[in-house]
Amino acid sequence: MSRKDRYEIQRIKEGSMIDDFERDAIKRLREFESDHDPDGWPAIQMQDITLLLNIIEREQEILVDKKSMIRQLRSEMISLKDTVREQRSYF
């Protein structure tokens, strides 16, 4: 497992998939819920929407990578299980 994978797993365990800058943007956008009409008035800043879209896209890429890693680990587990089974049959 690479250093990057270990780092990502640690971040997931700690629940820190977003950084402070992103957390602040989310907080600002949550504040809009309380003081904005449903039709979008007053307007919000496009930079906040762009940041959230970037977060979503990044999280989707991470999810794809994690699913790939899970498939690889499953394959390795099956291979290891077969190896152990073969070794036991020798005894």
PDB file with one MODEL, atoms N, CA, C and O in Angstrom:
MODEL        1
ATOM      1  N   MET A   1       0.849  -1.175   0.000  1.00  0.00           N
ATOM      2  CA  MET A   1       0.000   0.000   0.000  1.00  0.00           C
ATOM      3  C   MET A   1       0.894   1.238   0.000  1.00  0.00           C
ATOM      4  O   MET A   1       1.859   1.330   0.759  1.00  0.00           O
ATOM      5  N   SER A   2       0.557   2.162  -0.850  1.00  0.00           N
ATOM      6  CA  SER A   2       1.387   3.354  -0.980  1.00  0.00           C
ATOM      7  C   SER A   2       1.172   4.324   0.180  1.00  0.00           C
ATOM      8  O   SER A   2       0.210   4.212   0.940  1.00  0.00           O
ATOM      9  N   ARG A   3       2.081   5.263   0.290  1.00  0.00           N
ATOM     10  CA  ARG A   3       1.981   6.294   1.322  1.00  0.00           C
ATOM     11  C   ARG A   3       0.698   7.098   1.129  1.00  0.00           C
ATOM     12  O   ARG A   3       0.013   7.433   2.096  1.00  0.00           O
ATOM     13  N   LYS A   4       0.379   7.405  -0.138  1.00  0.00           N
ATOM     14  CA  LYS A   4      -0.840   8.164  -0.435  1.00  0.00           C
ATOM     15  C   LYS A   4      -2.078   7.400   0.030  1.00  0.00           C
ATOM     16  O   LYS A   4      -2.989   7.991   0.611  1.00  0.00           O
ATOM     17  N   ASP A   5      -2.116   6.091  -0.223  1.00  0.00           N
ATOM     18  CA  ASP A   5      -3.253   5.277   0.208  1.00  0.00           C
ATOM     19  C   ASP A   5      -3.387   5.274   1.720  1.00  0.00           C
ATOM     20  O   ASP A   5      -4.489   5.406   2.254  1.00  0.00           O
ATOM     21  N   ARG A   6      -2.258   5.123   2.412  1.00  0.00           N
ATOM     22  CA  ARG A   6      -2.307   5.140   3.880  1.00  0.00           C
ATOM     23  C   ARG A   6      -2.811   6.487   4.396  1.00  0.00           C
ATOM     24  O   ARG A   6      -3.585   6.548   5.351  1.00  0.00           O
ATOM     25  N   TYR A   7      -2.355   7.577   3.744  1.00  0.00           N
ATOM     26  CA  TYR A   7      -2.785   8.912   4.144  1.00  0.00           C
ATOM     27  C   TYR A   7      -4.292   9.069   3.940  1.00  0.00           C
ATOM     28  O   TYR A   7      -4.988   9.583   4.816  1.00  0.00           O
ATOM     29  N   GLU A   8      -4.795   8.628   2.786  1.00  0.00           N
ATOM     30  CA  GLU A   8      -6.225   8.742   2.500  1.00  0.00           C
ATOM     31  C   GLU A   8      -7.044   7.905   3.477  1.00  0.00           C
ATOM     32  O   GLU A   8      -8.088   8.351   3.951  1.00  0.00           O
ATOM     33  N   ILE A   9      -6.579   6.705   3.778  1.00  0.00           N
ATOM     34  CA  ILE A   9      -7.294   5.858   4.736  1.00  0.00           C
ATOM     35  C   ILE A   9      -7.330   6.529   6.101  1.00  0.00           C
ATOM     36  O   ILE A   9      -8.357   6.506   6.778  1.00  0.00           O
ATOM     37  N   GLN A  10      -6.214   7.127   6.508  1.00  0.00           N
ATOM     38  CA  GLN A  10      -6.178   7.834   7.794  1.00  0.00           C
ATOM     39  C   GLN A  10      -7.158   9.006   7.794  1.00  0.00           C
ATOM     40  O   GLN A  10      -7.856   9.236   8.782  1.00  0.00           O
ATOM     41  N   ARG A  11      -7.209   9.742   6.694  1.00  0.00           N
ATOM     42  CA  ARG A  11      -8.141  10.872   6.601  1.00  0.00           C
ATOM     43  C   ARG A  11      -9.579  10.388   6.706  1.00  0.00           C
ATOM     44  O   ARG A  11     -10.405  11.034   7.352  1.00  0.00           O
ATOM     45  N   ILE A  12      -9.886   9.265   6.082  1.00  0.00           N
ATOM     46  CA  ILE A  12     -11.235   8.714   6.152  1.00  0.00           C
ATOM     47  C   ILE A  12     -11.563   8.313   7.576  1.00  0.00           C
ATOM     48  O   ILE A  12     -12.651   8.607   8.071  1.00  0.00           O
ATOM     49  N   LYS A  13     -10.621   7.637   8.247  1.00  0.00           N
ATOM     50  CA  LYS A  13     -10.841   7.214   9.633  1.00  0.00           C
ATOM     51  C   LYS A  13     -11.086   8.416  10.534  1.00  0.00           C
ATOM     52  O   LYS A  13     -11.916   8.362  11.441  1.00  0.00           O
ATOM     53  N   GLU A  14     -10.371   9.485  10.283  1.00  0.00           N
ATOM     54  CA  GLU A  14     -10.505  10.684  11.110  1.00  0.00           C
ATOM     55  C   GLU A  14     -11.707  11.531  10.705  1.00  0.00           C
ATOM     56  O   GLU A  14     -12.064  12.481  11.402  1.00  0.00           O
ATOM     57  N   GLY A  15     -12.322  11.193   9.595  1.00  0.00           N
ATOM     58  CA  GLY A  15     -13.478  11.957   9.136  1.00  0.00           C
ATOM     59  C   GLY A  15     -13.122  13.332   8.615  1.00  0.00           C
ATOM     60  O   GLY A  15     -13.951  14.240   8.676  1.00  0.00           O
ATOM     61  N   SER A  16     -11.915  13.516   8.105  1.00  0.00           N
ATOM     62  CA  SER A  16     -11.462  14.835   7.667  1.00  0.00           C
ATOM     63  C   SER A  16     -11.242  14.864   6.161  1.00  0.00           C
ATOM     64  O   SER A  16     -10.148  15.185   5.696  1.00  0.00           O
ATOM     65  N   MET A  17     -12.277  14.531   5.398  1.00  0.00           N
ATOM     66  CA  MET A  17     -12.141  14.502   3.954  1.00  0.00           C
ATOM     67  C   MET A  17     -12.126  15.910   3.350  1.00  0.00           C
ATOM     68  O   MET A  17     -11.782  16.080   2.181  1.00  0.00           O
ATOM     69  N   ILE A  18     -12.494  16.904   4.136  1.00  0.00           N
ATOM     70  CA  ILE A  18     -12.451  18.268   3.628  1.00  0.00           C
ATOM     71  C   ILE A  18     -11.530  19.095   4.515  1.00  0.00           C
ATOM     72  O   ILE A  18     -11.385  18.824   5.707  1.00  0.00           O
ATOM     73  N   ASP A  19     -10.919  20.094   3.923  1.00  0.00           N
ATOM     74  CA  ASP A  19     -10.005  20.926   4.698  1.00  0.00           C
ATOM     75  C   ASP A  19     -10.759  22.127   5.276  1.00  0.00           C
ATOM     76  O   ASP A  19     -11.955  22.289   5.035  1.00  0.00           O
ATOM     77  N   ASP A  20     -10.053  22.965   6.039  1.00  0.00           N
ATOM     78  CA  ASP A  20     -10.684  24.094   6.721  1.00  0.00           C
ATOM     79  C   ASP A  20     -11.291  25.097   5.745  1.00  0.00           C
ATOM     80  O   ASP A  20     -12.372  25.628   5.997  1.00  0.00           O
ATOM     81  N   PHE A  21     -10.606  25.360   4.635  1.00  0.00           N
ATOM     82  CA  PHE A  21     -11.111  26.293   3.631  1.00  0.00           C
ATOM     83  C   PHE A  21     -12.450  25.806   3.081  1.00  0.00           C
ATOM     84  O   PHE A  21     -13.394  26.583   2.938  1.00  0.00           O
ATOM     85  N   GLU A  22     -12.520  24.513   2.776  1.00  0.00           N
ATOM     86  CA  GLU A  22     -13.756  23.939   2.253  1.00  0.00           C
ATOM     87  C   GLU A  22     -14.844  23.938   3.321  1.00  0.00           C
ATOM     88  O   GLU A  22     -16.010  24.206   3.030  1.00  0.00           O
ATOM     89  N   ARG A  23     -14.463  23.637   4.545  1.00  0.00           N
ATOM     90  CA  ARG A  23     -15.431  23.615   5.650  1.00  0.00           C
ATOM     91  C   ARG A  23     -16.045  25.005   5.845  1.00  0.00           C
ATOM     92  O   ARG A  23     -17.242  25.125   6.106  1.00  0.00           O
ATOM     93  N   ASP A  24     -15.223  26.056   5.717  1.00  0.00           N
ATOM     94  CA  ASP A  24     -15.730  27.424   5.844  1.00  0.00           C
ATOM     95  C   ASP A  24     -16.707  27.757   4.723  1.00  0.00           C
ATOM     96  O   ASP A  24     -17.722  28.413   4.957  1.00  0.00           O
ATOM     97  N   ALA A  25     -16.407  27.309   3.507  1.00  0.00           N
ATOM     98  CA  ALA A  25     -17.309  27.563   2.382  1.00  0.00           C
ATOM     99  C   ALA A  25     -18.647  26.865   2.598  1.00  0.00           C
ATOM    100  O   ALA A  25     -19.704  27.429   2.315  1.00  0.00           O
ATOM    101  N   ILE A  26     -18.593  25.653   3.095  1.00  0.00           N
ATOM    102  CA  ILE A  26     -19.837  24.922   3.378  1.00  0.00           C
ATOM    103  C   ILE A  26     -20.632  25.647   4.451  1.00  0.00           C
ATOM    104  O   ILE A  26     -21.854  25.762   4.352  1.00  0.00           O
ATOM    105  N   LYS A  27     -19.944  26.137   5.475  1.00  0.00           N
ATOM    106  CA  LYS A  27     -20.621  26.875   6.544  1.00  0.00           C
ATOM    107  C   LYS A  27     -21.309  28.124   5.980  1.00  0.00           C
ATOM    108  O   LYS A  27     -22.454  28.420   6.324  1.00  0.00           O
ATOM    109  N   ARG A  28     -20.597  28.852   5.109  1.00  0.00           N
ATOM    110  CA  ARG A  28     -21.199  30.055   4.510  1.00  0.00           C
ATOM    111  C   ARG A  28     -22.446  29.698   3.700  1.00  0.00           C
ATOM    112  O   ARG A  28     -23.459  30.395   3.760  1.00  0.00           O
ATOM    113  N   LEU A  29     -22.358  28.627   2.959  1.00  0.00           N
ATOM    114  CA  LEU A  29     -23.512  28.230   2.143  1.00  0.00           C
ATOM    115  C   LEU A  29     -24.663  27.736   3.009  1.00  0.00           C
ATOM    116  O   LEU A  29     -25.825  27.964   2.671  1.00  0.00           O
ATOM    117  N   ARG A  30     -24.369  27.068   4.109  1.00  0.00           N
ATOM    118  CA  ARG A  30     -25.435  26.652   5.037  1.00  0.00           C
ATOM    119  C   ARG A  30     -26.137  27.876   5.627  1.00  0.00           C
ATOM    120  O   ARG A  30     -27.340  27.837   5.886  1.00  0.00           O
ATOM    121  N   GLU A  31     -25.397  28.949   5.838  1.00  0.00           N
ATOM    122  CA  GLU A  31     -25.995  30.168   6.365  1.00  0.00           C
ATOM    123  C   GLU A  31     -26.994  30.761   5.382  1.00  0.00           C
ATOM    124  O   GLU A  31     -27.954  31.412   5.792  1.00  0.00           O
ATOM    125  N   PHE A  32     -26.777  30.541   4.087  1.00  0.00           N
ATOM    126  CA  PHE A  32     -27.734  31.023   3.090  1.00  0.00           C
ATOM    127  C   PHE A  32     -29.105  30.381   3.265  1.00  0.00           C
ATOM    128  O   PHE A  32     -30.127  30.995   2.957  1.00  0.00           O
ATOM    129  N   GLU A  33     -29.127  29.152   3.757  1.00  0.00           N
ATOM    130  CA  GLU A  33     -30.399  28.459   3.935  1.00  0.00           C
ATOM    131  C   GLU A  33     -31.318  29.218   4.884  1.00  0.00           C
ATOM    132  O   GLU A  33     -32.535  29.219   4.700  1.00  0.00           O
ATOM    133  N   SER A  34     -30.751  29.857   5.886  1.00  0.00           N
ATOM    134  CA  SER A  34     -31.573  30.523   6.889  1.00  0.00           C
ATOM    135  C   SER A  34     -32.047  31.906   6.468  1.00  0.00           C
ATOM    136  O   SER A  34     -33.084  32.368   6.945  1.00  0.00           O
ATOM    137  N   ASP A  35     -31.305  32.585   5.577  1.00  0.00           N
ATOM    138  CA  ASP A  35     -31.704  33.957   5.256  1.00  0.00           C
ATOM    139  C   ASP A  35     -31.975  34.197   3.772  1.00  0.00           C
ATOM    140  O   ASP A  35     -32.019  35.348   3.336  1.00  0.00           O
ATOM    141  N   HIS A  36     -32.158  33.134   2.993  1.00  0.00           N
ATOM    142  CA  HIS A  36     -32.460  33.287   1.576  1.00  0.00           C
ATOM    143  C   HIS A  36     -33.832  32.692   1.257  1.00  0.00           C
ATOM    144  O   HIS A  36     -34.232  31.667   1.809  1.00  0.00           O
ATOM    145  N   ASP A  37     -34.523  33.356   0.366  1.00  0.00           N
ATOM    146  CA  ASP A  37     -35.791  32.818  -0.100  1.00  0.00           C
ATOM    147  C   ASP A  37     -35.533  31.608  -0.989  1.00  0.00           C
ATOM    148  O   ASP A  37     -34.449  31.477  -1.557  1.00  0.00           O
ATOM    149  N   PRO A  38     -36.511  30.730  -1.113  1.00  0.00           N
ATOM    150  CA  PRO A  38     -36.330  29.548  -1.967  1.00  0.00           C
ATOM    151  C   PRO A  38     -36.009  29.884  -3.430  1.00  0.00           C
ATOM    152  O   PRO A  38     -35.380  29.082  -4.122  1.00  0.00           O
ATOM    153  N   ASP A  39     -36.433  31.057  -3.903  1.00  0.00           N
ATOM    154  CA  ASP A  39     -36.176  31.394  -5.306  1.00  0.00           C
ATOM    155  C   ASP A  39     -34.764  31.948  -5.523  1.00  0.00           C
ATOM    156  O   ASP A  39     -34.426  32.339  -6.640  1.00  0.00           O
ATOM    157  N   GLY A  40     -33.930  31.988  -4.466  1.00  0.00           N
ATOM    158  CA  GLY A  40     -32.526  32.344  -4.628  1.00  0.00           C
ATOM    159  C   GLY A  40     -32.180  33.790  -4.368  1.00  0.00           C
ATOM    160  O   GLY A  40     -31.078  34.217  -4.714  1.00  0.00           O
ATOM    161  N   TRP A  41     -33.061  34.557  -3.778  1.00  0.00           N
ATOM    162  CA  TRP A  41     -32.744  35.947  -3.499  1.00  0.00           C
ATOM    163  C   TRP A  41     -32.403  36.106  -2.040  1.00  0.00           C
ATOM    164  O   TRP A  41     -33.141  35.548  -1.227  1.00  0.00           O
ATOM    165  N   PRO A  42     -31.387  36.793  -1.620  1.00  0.00           N
ATOM    166  CA  PRO A  42     -30.351  37.427  -2.431  1.00  0.00           C
ATOM    167  C   PRO A  42     -29.394  36.399  -3.036  1.00  0.00           C
ATOM    168  O   PRO A  42     -29.355  35.237  -2.631  1.00  0.00           O
ATOM    169  N   ALA A  43     -28.650  36.855  -3.987  1.00  0.00           N
ATOM    170  CA  ALA A  43     -27.756  35.958  -4.725  1.00  0.00           C
ATOM    171  C   ALA A  43     -26.600  35.475  -3.863  1.00  0.00           C
ATOM    172  O   ALA A  43     -26.210  36.136  -2.900  1.00  0.00           O
ATOM    173  N   ILE A  44     -26.060  34.324  -4.214  1.00  0.00           N
ATOM    174  CA  ILE A  44     -24.869  33.805  -3.540  1.00  0.00           C
ATOM    175  C   ILE A  44     -23.666  33.977  -4.466  1.00  0.00           C
ATOM    176  O   ILE A  44     -23.822  34.237  -5.659  1.00  0.00           O
ATOM    177  N   GLN A  45     -22.493  33.834  -3.916  1.00  0.00           N
ATOM    178  CA  GLN A  45     -21.283  34.036  -4.710  1.00  0.00           C
ATOM    179  C   GLN A  45     -20.945  32.782  -5.516  1.00  0.00           C
ATOM    180  O   GLN A  45     -20.965  31.663  -5.003  1.00  0.00           O
ATOM    181  N   MET A  46     -20.644  33.001  -6.758  1.00  0.00           N
ATOM    182  CA  MET A  46     -20.319  31.900  -7.648  1.00  0.00           C
ATOM    183  C   MET A  46     -19.093  31.128  -7.166  1.00  0.00           C
ATOM    184  O   MET A  46     -19.004  29.919  -7.383  1.00  0.00           O
ATOM    185  N   GLN A  47     -18.150  31.803  -6.517  1.00  0.00           N
ATOM    186  CA  GLN A  47     -16.954  31.108  -6.041  1.00  0.00           C
ATOM    187  C   GLN A  47     -17.310  30.008  -5.057  1.00  0.00           C
ATOM    188  O   GLN A  47     -16.643  28.974  -5.014  1.00  0.00           O
ATOM    189  N   ASP A  48     -18.360  30.220  -4.261  1.00  0.00           N
ATOM    190  CA  ASP A  48     -18.770  29.193  -3.309  1.00  0.00           C
ATOM    191  C   ASP A  48     -19.383  27.994  -4.033  1.00  0.00           C
ATOM    192  O   ASP A  48     -19.136  26.848  -3.656  1.00  0.00           O
ATOM    193  N   ILE A  49     -20.166  28.249  -5.050  1.00  0.00           N
ATOM    194  CA  ILE A  49     -20.749  27.157  -5.833  1.00  0.00           C
ATOM    195  C   ILE A  49     -19.638  26.387  -6.538  1.00  0.00           C
ATOM    196  O   ILE A  49     -19.644  25.156  -6.548  1.00  0.00           O
ATOM    197  N   THR A  50     -18.695  27.097  -7.120  1.00  0.00           N
ATOM    198  CA  THR A  50     -17.584  26.450  -7.811  1.00  0.00           C
ATOM    199  C   THR A  50     -16.790  25.576  -6.849  1.00  0.00           C
ATOM    200  O   THR A  50     -16.417  24.453  -7.190  1.00  0.00           O
ATOM    201  N   LEU A  51     -16.531  26.085  -5.656  1.00  0.00           N
ATOM    202  CA  LEU A  51     -15.788  25.316  -4.674  1.00  0.00           C
ATOM    203  C   LEU A  51     -16.533  24.034  -4.321  1.00  0.00           C
ATOM    204  O   LEU A  51     -15.922  22.968  -4.239  1.00  0.00           O
ATOM    205  N   LEU A  52     -17.832  24.122  -4.112  1.00  0.00           N
ATOM    206  CA  LEU A  52     -18.599  22.919  -3.785  1.00  0.00           C
ATOM    207  C   LEU A  52     -18.589  21.920  -4.929  1.00  0.00           C
ATOM    208  O   LEU A  52     -18.493  20.714  -4.702  1.00  0.00           O
ATOM    209  N   LEU A  53     -18.686  22.409  -6.146  1.00  0.00           N
ATOM    210  CA  LEU A  53     -18.608  21.508  -7.295  1.00  0.00           C
ATOM    211  C   LEU A  53     -17.249  20.817  -7.347  1.00  0.00           C
ATOM    212  O   LEU A  53     -17.161  19.629  -7.654  1.00  0.00           O
ATOM    213  N   ASN A  54     -16.200  21.563  -7.046  1.00  0.00           N
ATOM    214  CA  ASN A  54     -14.859  20.971  -7.011  1.00  0.00           C
ATOM    215  C   ASN A  54     -14.759  19.894  -5.929  1.00  0.00           C
ATOM    216  O   ASN A  54     -14.160  18.840  -6.144  1.00  0.00           O
ATOM    217  N   ILE A  55     -15.344  20.168  -4.780  1.00  0.00           N
ATOM    218  CA  ILE A  55     -15.344  19.183  -3.691  1.00  0.00           C
ATOM    219  C   ILE A  55     -16.069  17.918  -4.137  1.00  0.00           C
ATOM    220  O   ILE A  55     -15.571  16.810  -3.937  1.00  0.00           O
ATOM    221  N   ILE A  56     -17.225  18.079  -4.732  1.00  0.00           N
ATOM    222  CA  ILE A  56     -18.005  16.927  -5.184  1.00  0.00           C
ATOM    223  C   ILE A  56     -17.231  16.109  -6.207  1.00  0.00           C
ATOM    224  O   ILE A  56     -17.178  14.883  -6.115  1.00  0.00           O
ATOM    225  N   GLU A  57     -16.634  16.784  -7.178  1.00  0.00           N
ATOM    226  CA  GLU A  57     -15.863  16.066  -8.195  1.00  0.00           C
ATOM    227  C   GLU A  57     -14.681  15.335  -7.580  1.00  0.00           C
ATOM    228  O   GLU A  57     -14.399  14.195  -7.951  1.00  0.00           O
ATOM    229  N   ARG A  58     -13.987  15.972  -6.648  1.00  0.00           N
ATOM    230  CA  ARG A  58     -12.849  15.328  -5.995  1.00  0.00           C
ATOM    231  C   ARG A  58     -13.293  14.100  -5.206  1.00  0.00           C
ATOM    232  O   ARG A  58     -12.647  13.053  -5.251  1.00  0.00           O
ATOM    233  N   GLU A  59     -14.396  14.240  -4.486  1.00  0.00           N
ATOM    234  CA  GLU A  59     -14.904  13.113  -3.700  1.00  0.00           C
ATOM    235  C   GLU A  59     -15.334  11.964  -4.605  1.00  0.00           C
ATOM    236  O   GLU A  59     -15.164  10.799  -4.247  1.00  0.00           O
ATOM    237  N   GLN A  60     -15.887  12.280  -5.768  1.00  0.00           N
ATOM    238  CA  GLN A  60     -16.255  11.231  -6.712  1.00  0.00           C
ATOM    239  C   GLN A  60     -15.016  10.495  -7.207  1.00  0.00           C
ATOM    240  O   GLN A  60     -15.036   9.271  -7.335  1.00  0.00           O
ATOM    241  N   GLU A  61     -13.947  11.220  -7.483  1.00  0.00           N
ATOM    242  CA  GLU A  61     -12.699  10.589  -7.925  1.00  0.00           C
ATOM    243  C   GLU A  61     -12.129   9.707  -6.822  1.00  0.00           C
ATOM    244  O   GLU A  61     -11.647   8.608  -7.094  1.00  0.00           O
ATOM    245  N   ILE A  62     -12.180  10.174  -5.587  1.00  0.00           N
ATOM    246  CA  ILE A  62     -11.692   9.387  -4.459  1.00  0.00           C
ATOM    247  C   ILE A  62     -12.514   8.117  -4.324  1.00  0.00           C
ATOM    248  O   ILE A  62     -11.968   7.042  -4.074  1.00  0.00           O
ATOM    249  N   LEU A  63     -13.824   8.238  -4.488  1.00  0.00           N
ATOM    250  CA  LEU A  63     -14.704   7.076  -4.390  1.00  0.00           C
ATOM    251  C   LEU A  63     -14.366   6.040  -5.456  1.00  0.00           C
ATOM    252  O   LEU A  63     -14.311   4.845  -5.169  1.00  0.00           O
ATOM    253  N   VAL A  64     -14.141   6.493  -6.673  1.00  0.00           N
ATOM    254  CA  VAL A  64     -13.763   5.578  -7.753  1.00  0.00           C
ATOM    255  C   VAL A  64     -12.451   4.881  -7.411  1.00  0.00           C
ATOM    256  O   VAL A  64     -12.325   3.669  -7.589  1.00  0.00           O
ATOM    257  N   ASP A  65     -11.473   5.641  -6.921  1.00  0.00           N
ATOM    258  CA  ASP A  65     -10.185   5.059  -6.534  1.00  0.00           C
ATOM    259  C   ASP A  65     -10.359   4.034  -5.419  1.00  0.00           C
ATOM    260  O   ASP A  65      -9.736   2.973  -5.450  1.00  0.00           O
ATOM    261  N   LYS A  66     -11.194   4.339  -4.442  1.00  0.00           N
ATOM    262  CA  LYS A  66     -11.410   3.426  -3.316  1.00  0.00           C
ATOM    263  C   LYS A  66     -12.100   2.154  -3.780  1.00  0.00           C
ATOM    264  O   LYS A  66     -11.764   1.063  -3.319  1.00  0.00           O
ATOM    265  N   LYS A  67     -13.060   2.283  -4.684  1.00  0.00           N
ATOM    266  CA  LYS A  67     -13.729   1.088  -5.210  1.00  0.00           C
ATOM    267  C   LYS A  67     -12.744   0.213  -5.957  1.00  0.00           C
ATOM    268  O   LYS A  67     -12.798  -1.013  -5.858  1.00  0.00           O
ATOM    269  N   SER A  68     -11.848   0.831  -6.701  1.00  0.00           N
ATOM    270  CA  SER A  68     -10.820   0.086  -7.419  1.00  0.00           C
ATOM    271  C   SER A  68      -9.892  -0.624  -6.437  1.00  0.00           C
ATOM    272  O   SER A  68      -9.525  -1.780  -6.648  1.00  0.00           O
ATOM    273  N   MET A  69      -9.516   0.072  -5.365  1.00  0.00           N
ATOM    274  CA  MET A  69      -8.649  -0.515  -4.367  1.00  0.00           C
ATOM    275  C   MET A  69      -9.352  -1.699  -3.684  1.00  0.00           C
ATOM    276  O   MET A  69      -8.716  -2.713  -3.396  1.00  0.00           O
ATOM    277  N   ILE A  70     -10.642  -1.573  -3.431  1.00  0.00           N
ATOM    278  CA  ILE A  70     -11.394  -2.665  -2.812  1.00  0.00           C
ATOM    279  C   ILE A  70     -11.425  -3.882  -3.726  1.00  0.00           C
ATOM    280  O   ILE A  70     -11.246  -5.011  -3.270  1.00  0.00           O
ATOM    281  N   ARG A  71     -11.652  -3.651  -5.024  1.00  0.00           N
ATOM    282  CA  ARG A  71     -11.652  -4.771  -5.974  1.00  0.00           C
ATOM    283  C   ARG A  71     -10.292  -5.465  -5.990  1.00  0.00           C
ATOM    284  O   ARG A  71     -10.212  -6.693  -6.028  1.00  0.00           O
ATOM    285  N   GLN A  72      -9.229  -4.671  -5.962  1.00  0.00           N
ATOM    286  CA  GLN A  72      -7.884  -5.232  -5.968  1.00  0.00           C
ATOM    287  C   GLN A  72      -7.631  -6.042  -4.693  1.00  0.00           C
ATOM    288  O   GLN A  72      -7.071  -7.137  -4.749  1.00  0.00           O
ATOM    289  N   LEU A  73      -8.044  -5.506  -3.555  1.00  0.00           N
ATOM    290  CA  LEU A  73      -7.848  -6.216  -2.286  1.00  0.00           C
ATOM    291  C   LEU A  73      -8.653  -7.513  -2.260  1.00  0.00           C
ATOM    292  O   LEU A  73      -8.168  -8.534  -1.771  1.00  0.00           O
ATOM    293  N   ARG A  74      -9.866  -7.480  -2.778  1.00  0.00           N
ATOM    294  CA  ARG A  74     -10.674  -8.706  -2.841  1.00  0.00           C
ATOM    295  C   ARG A  74      -9.973  -9.762  -3.684  1.00  0.00           C
ATOM    296  O   ARG A  74      -9.921 -10.934  -3.312  1.00  0.00           O
ATOM    297  N   SER A  75      -9.439  -9.341  -4.812  1.00  0.00           N
ATOM    298  CA  SER A  75      -8.725 -10.264  -5.684  1.00  0.00           C
ATOM    299  C   SER A  75      -7.513 -10.861  -4.978  1.00  0.00           C
ATOM    300  O   SER A  75      -7.254 -12.061  -5.072  1.00  0.00           O
ATOM    301  N   GLU A  76      -6.779 -10.014  -4.274  1.00  0.00           N
ATOM    302  CA  GLU A  76      -5.609 -10.489  -3.533  1.00  0.00           C
ATOM    303  C   GLU A  76      -6.017 -11.444  -2.410  1.00  0.00           C
ATOM    304  O   GLU A  76      -5.321 -12.424  -2.142  1.00  0.00           O
ATOM    305  N   MET A  77      -7.141 -11.159  -1.755  1.00  0.00           N
ATOM    306  CA  MET A  77      -7.630 -12.041  -0.694  1.00  0.00           C
ATOM    307  C   MET A  77      -8.001 -13.418  -1.246  1.00  0.00           C
ATOM    308  O   MET A  77      -7.695 -14.442  -0.636  1.00  0.00           O
ATOM    309  N   ILE A  78      -8.655 -13.433  -2.392  1.00  0.00           N
ATOM    310  CA  ILE A  78      -9.021 -14.701  -3.021  1.00  0.00           C
ATOM    311  C   ILE A  78      -7.779 -15.487  -3.391  1.00  0.00           C
ATOM    312  O   ILE A  78      -7.706 -16.696  -3.168  1.00  0.00           O
ATOM    313  N   SER A  79      -6.808 -14.798  -3.955  1.00  0.00           N
ATOM    314  CA  SER A  79      -5.553 -15.449  -4.327  1.00  0.00           C
ATOM    315  C   SER A  79      -4.845 -16.008  -3.096  1.00  0.00           C
ATOM    316  O   SER A  79      -4.335 -17.128  -3.120  1.00  0.00           O
ATOM    317  N   LEU A  80      -4.819 -15.235  -2.037  1.00  0.00           N
ATOM    318  CA  LEU A  80      -4.184 -15.683  -0.794  1.00  0.00           C
ATOM    319  C   LEU A  80      -4.936 -16.881  -0.211  1.00  0.00           C
ATOM    320  O   LEU A  80      -4.321 -17.836   0.262  1.00  0.00           O
ATOM    321  N   LYS A  81      -6.242 -16.826  -0.247  1.00  0.00           N
ATOM    322  CA  LYS A  81      -7.056 -17.929   0.254  1.00  0.00           C
ATOM    323  C   LYS A  81      -6.765 -19.210  -0.527  1.00  0.00           C
ATOM    324  O   LYS A  81      -6.647 -20.286   0.060  1.00  0.00           O
ATOM    325  N   ASP A  82      -6.652 -19.092  -1.840  1.00  0.00           N
ATOM    326  CA  ASP A  82      -6.330 -20.246  -2.674  1.00  0.00           C
ATOM    327  C   ASP A  82      -4.939 -20.790  -2.351  1.00  0.00           C
ATOM    328  O   ASP A  82      -4.731 -22.002  -2.306  1.00  0.00           O
ATOM    329  N   THR A  83      -4.000 -19.887  -2.129  1.00  0.00           N
ATOM    330  CA  THR A  83      -2.642 -20.299  -1.777  1.00  0.00           C
ATOM    331  C   THR A  83      -2.629 -21.056  -0.454  1.00  0.00           C
ATOM    332  O   THR A  83      -1.981 -22.095  -0.332  1.00  0.00           O
ATOM    333  N   VAL A  84      -3.339 -20.539   0.521  1.00  0.00           N
ATOM    334  CA  VAL A  84      -3.413 -21.196   1.832  1.00  0.00           C
ATOM    335  C   VAL A  84      -4.075 -22.562   1.686  1.00  0.00           C
ATOM    336  O   VAL A  84      -3.614 -23.536   2.281  1.00  0.00           O
ATOM    337  N   ARG A  85      -5.115 -22.644   0.928  1.00  0.00           N
ATOM    338  CA  ARG A  85      -5.815 -23.901   0.695  1.00  0.00           C
ATOM    339  C   ARG A  85      -4.869 -24.936   0.065  1.00  0.00           C
ATOM    340  O   ARG A  85      -4.855 -26.101   0.464  1.00  0.00           O
ATOM    341  N   GLU A  86      -4.086 -24.497  -0.920  1.00  0.00           N
ATOM    342  CA  GLU A  86      -3.134 -25.399  -1.575  1.00  0.00           C
ATOM    343  C   GLU A  86      -2.068 -25.875  -0.597  1.00  0.00           C
ATOM    344  O   GLU A  86      -1.691 -27.047  -0.600  1.00  0.00           O
ATOM    345  N   GLN A  87      -1.583 -24.959   0.241  1.00  0.00           N
ATOM    346  CA  GLN A  87      -0.550 -25.347   1.217  1.00  0.00           C
ATOM    347  C   GLN A  87      -1.094 -26.329   2.230  1.00  0.00           C
ATOM    348  O   GLN A  87      -0.375 -27.240   2.641  1.00  0.00           O
ATOM    349  N   ARG A  88      -2.312 -26.179   2.638  1.00  0.00           N
ATOM    350  CA  ARG A  88      -2.911 -27.088   3.606  1.00  0.00           C
ATOM    351  C   ARG A  88      -3.097 -28.484   3.005  1.00  0.00           C
ATOM    352  O   ARG A  88      -3.011 -29.490   3.708  1.00  0.00           O
ATOM    353  N   SER A  89      -3.348 -28.528   1.723  1.00  0.00           N
ATOM    354  CA  SER A  89      -3.577 -29.835   1.089  1.00  0.00           C
ATOM    355  C   SER A  89      -2.282 -30.656   1.024  1.00  0.00           C
ATOM    356  O   SER A  89      -2.339 -31.874   0.855  1.00  0.00           O
ATOM    357  N   TYR A  90      -1.131 -30.017   1.154  1.00  0.00           N
ATOM    358  CA  TYR A  90       0.148 -30.723   1.163  1.00  0.00           C
ATOM    359  C   TYR A  90       0.389 -31.449   2.477  1.00  0.00           C
ATOM    360  O   TYR A  90       1.165 -32.403   2.519  1.00  0.00           O
ATOM    361  N   PHE A  91      -0.248 -31.025   3.523  1.00  0.00           N
ATOM    362  CA  PHE A  91       0.004 -31.621   4.846  1.00  0.00           C
ATOM    363  C   PHE A  91      -0.883 -32.763   5.074  1.00  0.00           C
ATOM    364  O   PHE A  91      -0.820 -33.393   6.130  1.00  0.00           O
TER     365      PHE A  91
ENDMDL
END
